[in-house]
Amino acid sequence: MNKLFAVLAPLFVASTVMAAPEAEAAAEAAVAAGPMVPGLAAGLAVLGAGLGIGRIGGTACEATARQPEVKGQIFTNMLLTAALIEGVAFAAVILVG
């Protein structure tokens, strides 16, 4: 194990030294994009929730078409699942914002 470390340590040090200017440029870009990041994160959270709830609704419609006698149970499960997804989306927007 020590031999492996002795071989890999110089490679790691050399790669970090060579990447220093790129890391500095990336840090400056992250600071410049700082105000946009929370908005993008909130948008992605809402987008994911919307897609998930849409899929739940579509699947519930298909299930009701196949078995109309259990439409009450399907609707209840759909509503509960959609509410849980919406709760996670609200939490993400509140935590990000």
Backbone bond lengths (Angstrom), bond angles and torsions (degrees), N, CA, C in turn:
res aa  C-N    CA-C-N  psi(-1)  N-CA   C-N-CA  omega(-1)  CA-C   N-CA-C  phi
1 M - - - 1.448 - - 1.525 110.79 -
2 N 1.327 116.64 -40.37 1.460 119.70 179.71 1.521 111.46 -66.08
3 K 1.344 116.61 -33.63 1.464 119.47 178.35 1.530 110.12 -67.04
4 L 1.315 115.58 -40.20 1.457 119.62 178.34 1.528 110.36 -62.90
5 F 1.322 116.29 -42.70 1.461 120.31 178.08 1.524 110.72 -63.60
6 A 1.323 116.55 -39.81 1.463 120.51 -179.64 1.527 111.23 -64.92
7 V 1.318 116.94 -30.19 1.460 120.08 179.50 1.531 110.95 -81.59
8 L 1.330 116.68 -41.00 1.460 120.12 -174.43 1.528 114.00 -82.44
9 A 1.312 118.72 -26.63 1.463 121.24 -177.32 1.527 112.42 -60.10
10 P 1.339 119.88 -47.47 1.473 118.14 178.53 1.532 112.87 -62.97
11 L 1.320 116.86 -33.79 1.463 119.30 178.04 1.522 110.95 -65.80
12 F 1.321 116.19 -40.78 1.458 120.44 179.28 1.526 110.91 -65.17
13 V 1.319 116.33 -44.38 1.462 120.38 -179.96 1.525 110.17 -63.42
14 A 1.324 116.87 -42.68 1.465 119.99 179.95 1.527 110.95 -64.41
15 S 1.318 117.25 -39.55 1.466 119.07 -179.05 1.520 111.39 -69.15
16 T 1.327 117.98 -35.39 1.465 119.26 178.76 1.522 111.36 -72.19
17 V 1.317 117.64 -33.82 1.461 120.20 178.18 1.525 110.12 -68.63
18 M 1.328 116.78 -40.86 1.461 119.86 -179.57 1.526 111.53 -71.29
19 A 1.325 118.06 -26.88 1.458 121.31 -177.43 1.523 112.75 -90.33
20 A 1.320 118.61 -0.71 1.461 121.36 -176.47 1.528 113.08 -58.60
21 P 1.342 120.20 -46.58 1.475 118.28 178.90 1.528 112.50 -63.53
22 E 1.329 117.09 -37.02 1.459 120.00 178.82 1.524 110.93 -67.40
23 A 1.324 116.76 -38.46 1.460 120.38 179.11 1.521 110.70 -66.13
24 E 1.318 116.51 -37.37 1.463 119.96 178.73 1.526 110.65 -66.24
25 A 1.321 116.75 -40.73 1.467 120.53 178.10 1.527 110.67 -66.26
26 A 1.322 116.78 -38.20 1.464 120.33 178.54 1.523 110.72 -66.55
27 A 1.325 117.18 -38.17 1.464 120.44 178.33 1.525 110.80 -65.37
28 E 1.332 117.06 -40.28 1.465 120.14 177.70 1.530 111.09 -64.93
29 A 1.328 116.86 -38.99 1.469 120.40 178.55 1.523 110.75 -66.54
30 A 1.338 117.11 -37.03 1.463 120.36 179.14 1.522 110.77 -66.31
31 V 1.319 117.24 -38.22 1.466 120.34 178.06 1.523 110.04 -67.52
32 A 1.323 117.08 -38.96 1.463 120.40 -179.82 1.527 111.42 -68.14
33 A 1.331 117.32 -34.39 1.465 121.15 -178.82 1.519 111.76 -88.95
34 G 1.306 118.54 3.06 1.454 123.28 -175.12 1.516 115.55 -49.48
35 P 1.336 119.75 -49.54 1.463 119.33 -177.91 1.530 114.14 -66.45
36 M 1.331 117.79 -22.30 1.464 120.00 -177.89 1.521 112.55 -82.29
37 V 1.309 118.00 -23.82 1.462 121.28 -172.07 1.528 112.73 -62.36
38 P 1.334 120.75 -47.24 1.471 118.33 179.21 1.526 113.23 -61.77
39 G 1.316 116.82 -37.44 1.462 119.60 178.44 1.517 112.16 -64.83
40 L 1.322 116.25 -41.22 1.464 119.70 177.85 1.523 111.21 -66.14
41 A 1.321 116.80 -39.95 1.467 120.06 179.54 1.526 110.95 -65.13
42 A 1.320 116.90 -42.59 1.466 119.95 178.26 1.526 110.57 -64.95
43 G 1.321 116.74 -39.57 1.457 120.30 177.94 1.517 112.54 -62.95
44 L 1.326 116.38 -41.38 1.466 119.52 177.86 1.525 111.46 -66.24
45 A 1.328 117.11 -37.07 1.469 119.96 178.45 1.525 110.74 -63.93
46 V 1.315 116.56 -44.27 1.465 120.47 -179.70 1.528 110.66 -68.85
47 L 1.325 116.75 -38.67 1.461 120.45 178.09 1.528 111.08 -62.33
48 G 1.313 116.56 -45.47 1.462 120.18 178.78 1.516 112.32 -62.93
49 A 1.324 116.27 -41.26 1.465 119.48 178.62 1.520 110.97 -65.42
50 G 1.321 117.00 -41.23 1.462 120.25 179.04 1.519 112.28 -62.94
51 L 1.324 116.07 -42.69 1.466 119.13 177.87 1.525 111.41 -65.25
52 G 1.322 116.50 -40.54 1.463 120.04 179.83 1.516 112.64 -65.25
53 I 1.319 116.47 -44.38 1.465 119.94 -179.64 1.529 110.28 -68.10
54 G 1.317 117.09 -36.75 1.465 119.86 176.04 1.517 112.06 -62.41
55 R 1.317 115.44 -40.60 1.467 118.51 178.28 1.525 111.34 -67.48
56 I 1.317 116.67 -38.21 1.465 120.15 177.66 1.526 110.16 -62.00
57 G 1.336 116.56 -45.02 1.464 120.12 179.86 1.520 112.31 -62.58
58 G 1.322 116.46 -43.16 1.461 119.87 179.22 1.518 112.42 -64.06
59 T 1.318 115.73 -42.29 1.463 119.80 179.29 1.522 110.99 -67.24
60 A 1.327 116.97 -36.27 1.463 120.03 177.76 1.525 110.84 -65.73
61 C 1.325 117.11 -38.42 1.469 119.94 176.97 1.524 110.99 -63.92
62 E 1.323 116.59 -42.12 1.461 120.00 177.95 1.527 111.11 -63.77
63 A 1.331 116.11 -41.90 1.465 119.73 -179.60 1.527 111.02 -65.97
64 T 1.324 116.90 -38.62 1.462 120.26 178.61 1.528 110.74 -67.43
65 A 1.319 116.80 -35.63 1.464 119.72 178.07 1.527 110.86 -66.99
66 R 1.332 116.18 -34.49 1.463 119.36 179.74 1.525 112.40 -76.80
67 Q 1.336 116.48 -38.94 1.469 120.67 -177.04 1.526 109.83 -134.15
68 P 1.307 117.91 80.94 1.467 120.12 -177.10 1.526 113.79 -65.49
69 E 1.310 117.76 -20.41 1.469 119.54 -177.66 1.530 112.82 -71.91
70 V 1.314 119.27 -16.55 1.471 121.14 179.44 1.533 111.39 -113.18
71 K 1.334 115.95 29.00 1.467 118.50 -176.16 1.526 112.41 -64.66
72 G 1.321 118.80 -29.53 1.463 121.10 178.26 1.522 111.93 -65.14
73 Q 1.324 116.58 -44.21 1.465 120.45 178.84 1.526 110.99 -67.56
74 I 1.322 116.30 -39.43 1.465 119.97 179.39 1.525 109.97 -63.76
75 F 1.341 116.23 -44.01 1.461 120.07 -179.78 1.526 111.10 -63.30
76 T 1.333 116.63 -41.99 1.465 120.23 179.83 1.523 110.99 -62.79
77 N 1.321 116.36 -45.86 1.465 119.83 179.40 1.527 111.31 -64.92
78 M 1.334 116.46 -38.93 1.461 120.33 178.75 1.524 110.50 -63.58
79 L 1.313 116.54 -45.81 1.459 120.91 -178.04 1.524 111.60 -64.63
80 L 1.320 116.83 -41.93 1.461 120.96 179.39 1.526 111.01 -64.35
81 T 1.315 116.79 -45.01 1.461 120.28 -179.77 1.524 111.37 -65.97
82 A 1.316 117.42 -41.88 1.466 120.62 178.61 1.525 110.81 -63.51
83 A 1.327 117.23 -38.47 1.466 120.38 178.76 1.526 111.01 -65.67
84 L 1.323 117.13 -39.48 1.465 119.60 178.16 1.527 111.32 -65.63
85 I 1.311 116.84 -41.06 1.471 119.89 178.46 1.526 110.15 -65.66
86 E 1.316 116.46 -41.81 1.464 120.06 179.64 1.528 110.84 -64.61
87 G 1.320 116.79 -36.14 1.466 120.15 176.75 1.513 112.25 -62.86
88 V 1.310 116.51 -40.95 1.468 120.10 177.59 1.525 110.34 -65.69
89 A 1.325 116.92 -39.27 1.469 120.12 178.57 1.528 110.69 -64.86
90 F 1.331 117.75 -42.98 1.465 120.37 177.21 1.520 111.01 -61.58
91 A 1.326 116.73 -42.90 1.466 120.21 179.18 1.525 110.56 -62.01
92 A 1.320 117.07 -40.71 1.469 120.05 179.45 1.524 110.94 -64.64
93 V 1.317 116.84 -42.84 1.470 119.98 -179.78 1.522 110.64 -66.18
94 I 1.321 117.33 -39.91 1.465 120.62 -179.88 1.526 110.61 -68.47
95 L 1.327 117.46 -42.28 1.460 120.09 -179.65 1.521 111.99 -68.27
96 V 1.313 117.14 -35.47 1.463 120.62 -179.22 1.524 110.48 -76.21
97 G 1.324 115.57 -41.87 1.467 120.01 -175.44 1.454 111.70 -78.28
